[in-house]
Amino acid sequence: MPYPSSNARKPQKVKPPVSAWIFYCEDLKKRMSEGTTDSSGWLADLDPNYTSRQVTLVLGERWKAASNEDRAPYEAMAAADKQRYEKEMREQRGADYGPSEEERRAMFGR
């Protein structure tokens, strides 16, 4: 009788949560590839010959300069993704994973 593959024995790995910065970069890189711009039009001003590293540096500068209002949608996406991750981890590991961050805050008053 053949042995089961190692993939059959291991549970599926849960994808880790994505940060707000990553959501921001993905959104702006998508806009760059589509040729759409934001309200200030700075995406259109980027040199199309920029390397991936140069684009990331520009995005980092823009992220640091972004107001809380501009960051809010990406922070919300990151919070939702973190909740998804915690839910999937609790489902995979059962009660051993522990309470969510909100539940810990409620328990310890932080």
N, C-alpha and C positions, 0 to 999 in steps of 0.2 A: 504494500500500500504506500503510495507516495506521500511525502510530508507536505503539509500545507505551506504555501509560500509565506515568507516573513511578513508581507503586506497583509495577509489574511489574519495574522496573529496580533498585529499592532493596531490600536485604534487610530482613526484618522486624526492627524494633527490639526489643532485649531489654529486658524489664521490669526496672528497677533493684531491688536488694534492699530489703526493708522492715525498718525498725529494730524493736527490742524495744518501744520506746515506742508505735509505731503498732499493733503487735499487741495491746498492752495496751489502748489506747484503743478499738480495734475490738471487742475482747472485752467490755469494760465497757459500751460503748454498745449492743451487742447485748443484753446482760443488762438494761440499763435499758429498752429498747424491749419486751422480753419480760415485764418486771415481776419478774424473778427478782433475788435479792440475793446478796451474798457472805456470809461467815460473820459479819462484824460488823454487817451490815444497813445500812450507810451509804448504799447506793444507793437504798434506799426513802426515805431522808430528804431526798433532793435535791428541790428545788422543780421541779415539772413545767413551770413558766413560765420556767425558765432559758433564756437564749440559748445558742447553740452555743459562743460564746466563754466564757461563764461555766462551762459544763460542762467545757470543755477546761481552764480554769484549775483547777477542782476536781480533775480527773483528774491534772493536773500536780503538784498538791500531794500527792495520794495516791501517785503514782509516786515522788516524792522521798522520801516517808516509808516506802515499801515496803522490806521486808527483802530480803536476797539470796535467801532461800528463796521469797518471793512472786514475785520477778522471774525466777527460774530457768526456768519454762516458756516465758516470752516470750523470754528470751535464747536458749533452745534453738531456738525457732521462727525467730528472726532469724539464727542461725548456719546453720540448714538452708537458709534462703532465700538467704543469701549464697553458700553452696556451689552452689545451683541457678543463681544468676546467673553465677558464675565458670565453671561447666560450659557454660552456654549461650553465654557470650562466647567461650570457647575453641572451641566448635563453629562459631560464626559467623565468627570471625576466623582460626581455625586456629592455627598455632603462634605467630603474631605476638602473641597476647594475653599470653603468658607464664605462668609457673607460678602455682599457687594460693598463698594465704598460708601454708598448712601446708608446702607444698613449699619456699617461700622460707625458712621457719624452719629446716627440716631442712638446707638448703644452707648457711645462714649461722650456724646455731647460736644463734638468738635465741629 
